[in-house]
Structures are given as structure tokens and as C-alpha cells.
């Protein structure tokens, strides 16, 4: 089995196991998705959703965030962790969105990663979920599972992203990454993965070895 054949079979098996997947962050607008994803760094989506429920009622536009009082915003997002850096990044990010992009979230990797607090993972999530573009979102689940299956040998997230781009057709990339997350939470956990019930065990190079 070639690496591409392994990737395709894993994609199909994951789709069968987790047919209905989506980003677990809650949002209504591209800006809300961007802010929520920034807040999710080193924080659970469940916690972020609790915080953004009130946050997005208080701050409705890029201008609202750009003009936010720094200390007040810190208090608003404190339970997400690393709140000082996140608050600073959110304010700077929204100021750039206003100054350069007319208040609208941009739709290219280059433009998104020019925004404070926005790395490739965040940018890919926005590109895929908001703009419907091919996007490989490499989080801890994606990297761990891709390595275990044998789709990459890299640890650097950007290299993992490029490896998966070559193996997974663009129209399936985002959904497959969401399925990696679902699988990582339900079965292929960092410690003591449930290899005996793994739906992709037939193509996993690490089955029974973790």
C-alpha cells in the first residue's frame, strides 16, 4: 500500500466512523471564528464557547475589539489562559483588519497570517470553515494521528500540513482534519489509545505499538 493509498483508505474509514463533523467552536461571523480560534490556543473549545457567549454580545465588530480597553478585555477572556497575550493580539489583529482590510476578515493565508495571533493553524481553520477553501488544520490530534497512521514522519506542524496536502484531495482536507480531532478525542488518545476498537486500525502502522 502506497502512502497515498493509505491516506485515502484512512479518509474513507474516518468518514464512516465520524460521518457528521464540524468545528466545535461556536460562532456566527468570520470575525467571531477568528477570535474564537485565537482564544482556543492552549484552551478547550468548551471553555472558549463559554467565554465567547458573553464576549460576542459585548464586542460585535472589529472596531469594538480594536477600541477595547486592554485590561477590561483581559478580564473578559481570563479563563481562556494566556489572556494577556491573547487580549493584546486580538486588539492588534482587529486594528489591522480595520486599517488594511476595511473591517473584513481576509481570505488568503498570507493576509490572515499577517494578523497578530494568527498562525497557520488558525488561518487554515478560517480558510476552510469560513471561505470553503482547501485547508489542512494541524492541531495536536491531527499531527499525532497522521504520524501514527504513517502519513508523515514530521513533528513540525507546517511540514505535517504540507505532507497531508499532497495526500488528501483539497475537497476532503478540512473534513478529514475535523475527523482527526473526533478520532483523537474518542479513540486515538495521546496515552493508552483504544487500538482494539480503532476504526482505522487496518491501515495504521502503529496499531498496538503505542
C-alpha positions as CSV (number, residue, x, y, z in Angstrom):
1,X,0.0,0.0,0.0
2,X,1.4,3.4,-1.0
3,X,1.2,6.3,1.4
4,X,-1.4,7.9,-0.8
5,X,-3.5,4.7,-0.8
6,X,-3.1,4.6,2.9
7,X,-4.3,8.2,3.3
8,X,-7.3,7.5,1.0
9,X,-8.3,4.4,2.9
10,X,-7.9,6.2,6.2
11,X,-10.0,9.1,5.0
12,X,-12.8,6.7,4.0
13,X,-12.7,4.8,7.2
14,X,-12.7,8.0,9.3
15,X,-15.7,9.3,7.3
16,X,-17.6,6.1,8.0
17,X,-16.7,6.3,11.7
18,X,-17.4,10.0,12.1
19,X,-19.9,11.0,9.4
20,X,-21.1,14.3,10.8
21,X,-18.2,16.5,11.9
22,X,-17.7,20.2,12.2
23,X,-15.6,22.8,14.1
24,X,-16.7,22.6,17.8
25,X,-16.2,26.3,18.3
26,X,-19.4,28.4,18.2
27,X,-19.5,31.5,16.0
28,X,-21.8,33.4,13.7
29,X,-19.4,35.5,11.7
30,X,-15.9,35.2,10.2
31,X,-14.6,37.6,12.8
32,X,-16.1,35.5,15.6
33,X,-14.5,32.4,14.2
34,X,-11.1,34.2,14.0
35,X,-11.3,35.4,17.6
36,X,-12.6,32.1,19.0
37,X,-9.8,30.2,17.3
38,X,-7.2,32.6,18.7
39,X,-8.7,32.1,22.2
40,X,-8.6,28.3,21.8
41,X,-4.8,28.1,21.8
42,X,-3.9,26.0,24.9
43,X,-7.6,26.0,25.9
44,X,-10.5,23.7,25.3
45,X,-13.2,24.6,22.8
46,X,-15.8,24.0,25.5
47,X,-14.2,26.7,27.7
48,X,-13.9,29.1,24.7
49,X,-17.6,28.7,23.9
50,X,-18.5,29.6,27.5
51,X,-16.3,32.8,27.3
52,X,-17.4,33.9,23.8
53,X,-21.1,33.6,24.6
54,X,-20.8,36.8,26.6
55,X,-17.8,38.2,24.7
56,X,-19.5,38.3,21.4
57,X,-22.5,40.1,22.9
58,X,-20.2,42.8,24.2
59,X,-17.9,43.1,21.2
60,X,-19.8,42.8,17.9
61,X,-17.4,44.2,15.3
62,X,-13.7,44.5,14.6
63,X,-14.0,48.2,15.6
64,X,-15.3,47.1,19.0
65,X,-12.4,44.9,19.6
66,X,-9.9,47.4,18.2
67,X,-11.1,50.0,20.6
68,X,-11.4,47.7,23.6
69,X,-9.8,48.6,26.9
70,X,-6.9,46.2,27.3
71,X,-7.4,45.5,31.0
72,X,-11.1,45.0,30.5
73,X,-10.6,42.6,27.6
74,X,-8.1,40.7,29.8
75,X,-10.8,40.2,32.4
76,X,-13.3,39.2,29.8
77,X,-11.1,36.3,28.4
78,X,-9.1,35.5,31.6
79,X,-10.4,31.9,31.9
80,X,-9.1,31.0,28.5
81,X,-5.5,31.2,29.7
82,X,-2.6,33.3,28.4
83,X,-5.1,36.1,28.4
84,X,-2.7,39.0,28.4
85,X,-1.1,37.9,25.1
86,X,-4.4,36.9,23.6
87,X,-6.0,40.3,24.5
88,X,-3.1,42.2,23.0
89,X,-3.2,40.1,19.9
90,X,-7.0,40.5,19.5
91,X,-6.8,44.2,19.7
92,X,-3.8,44.5,17.3
93,X,-5.4,42.0,14.9
94,X,-8.6,43.9,14.7
95,X,-6.8,47.2,14.3
96,X,-5.1,45.7,11.3
97,X,-8.4,44.3,9.9
98,X,-9.8,47.9,10.1
99,X,-6.7,49.6,8.7
100,X,-5.8,47.2,5.9
101,X,-8.9,45.1,5.1
102,X,-11.8,47.5,5.6
103,X,-13.1,45.8,8.7
104,X,-13.5,42.4,6.9
105,X,-11.6,39.2,7.7
106,X,-9.2,38.5,4.7
107,X,-9.4,35.2,2.8
108,X,-5.8,34.3,2.0
109,X,-3.1,32.5,4.0
110,X,-0.7,35.4,3.5
111,X,-3.2,38.0,4.7
112,X,-4.5,36.0,7.6
113,X,-1.0,35.2,8.9
114,X,-0.2,38.9,8.8
115,X,-2.7,39.4,11.7
116,X,-1.5,39.3,15.2
117,X,-2.1,36.0,17.0
118,X,-2.9,34.2,13.7
119,X,-0.7,31.3,12.8
120,X,-1.2,28.7,10.0
121,X,-3.5,26.5,12.1
122,X,-5.9,29.4,12.8
123,X,-5.6,30.7,9.2
124,X,-6.4,27.2,7.8
125,X,-9.5,26.8,10.0
126,X,-10.8,30.2,8.9
127,X,-10.0,29.5,5.2
128,X,-11.7,26.1,5.4
129,X,-14.7,26.7,7.6
130,X,-15.5,30.3,6.6
131,X,-14.3,30.5,3.0
132,X,-14.7,26.9,1.8
133,X,-11.1,26.7,0.6
134,X,-8.8,23.6,0.8
135,X,-7.3,23.7,4.3
136,X,-5.2,21.3,6.4
137,X,-5.6,22.2,10.1
138,X,-2.8,20.7,12.0
139,X,-3.6,20.5,15.7
140,X,-2.2,18.0,18.3
141,X,-4.8,15.4,17.3
142,X,-4.1,15.7,13.6
143,X,-0.3,15.5,14.0
144,X,-0.5,12.6,16.4
145,X,-2.8,10.5,14.3
146,X,-1.2,11.3,10.9
147,X,2.1,10.2,12.4
148,X,0.7,7.0,13.9
149,X,-1.1,6.0,10.7
150,X,2.1,6.6,8.8
151,X,1.1,9.7,6.7
152,X,4.0,11.8,7.9
153,X,7.2,11.4,9.9
154,X,7.5,15.1,10.7
155,X,6.9,16.9,14.0
156,X,6.8,20.4,12.7
157,X,3.2,21.3,12.1
158,X,3.9,23.2,8.9
159,X,5.7,20.2,7.4
160,X,2.9,17.9,8.5
161,X,0.5,20.3,6.8
162,X,2.4,20.1,3.5
163,X,2.7,16.3,3.8
164,X,-1.1,16.0,4.2
165,X,-1.8,18.4,1.4
166,X,-0.1,16.0,-1.0
167,X,-2.0,13.0,0.2
168,X,-5.6,14.3,0.8
169,X,-7.6,15.9,-2.1
170,X,-8.4,19.5,-1.4
171,X,-12.2,19.0,-1.1
172,X,-11.7,16.5,1.7
173,X,-8.9,18.2,3.6
174,X,-10.9,20.1,6.2
175,X,-13.4,17.4,7.0
176,X,-10.6,14.9,7.4
177,X,-8.9,17.2,9.8
178,X,-12.1,17.6,11.8
179,X,-12.4,13.8,11.8
180,X,-8.8,13.5,13.1
181,X,-9.9,15.6,16.1
182,X,-13.0,13.5,16.7
183,X,-10.9,10.3,16.4
184,X,-8.2,11.7,18.7
185,X,-10.8,12.5,21.4
186,X,-12.8,9.3,21.1
187,X,-10.2,6.6,20.3
188,X,-6.6,7.6,19.3
189,X,-5.8,9.4,22.5
190,X,-2.3,10.6,23.4
191,X,-2.0,8.0,26.1
192,X,-3.5,4.5,26.0
193,X,-5.1,4.7,22.6
194,X,-8.0,2.2,22.1
195,X,-6.3,0.2,19.3
196,X,-8.6,-2.8,19.8
197,X,-11.6,-0.8,18.6
198,X,-9.9,1.6,16.2
199,X,-11.9,2.1,13.0
200,X,-8.7,2.8,11.0
201,X,-6.7,0.0,12.6
202,X,-6.4,-1.8,9.3
203,X,-4.2,0.9,7.8
204,X,-2.4,2.2,11.0
205,X,1.3,1.5,11.1
206,X,1.2,2.0,14.9
207,X,-1.6,-0.3,15.9
208,X,-0.8,-2.0,19.1
209,X,2.5,-0.2,19.5
210,X,1.6,3.0,21.3
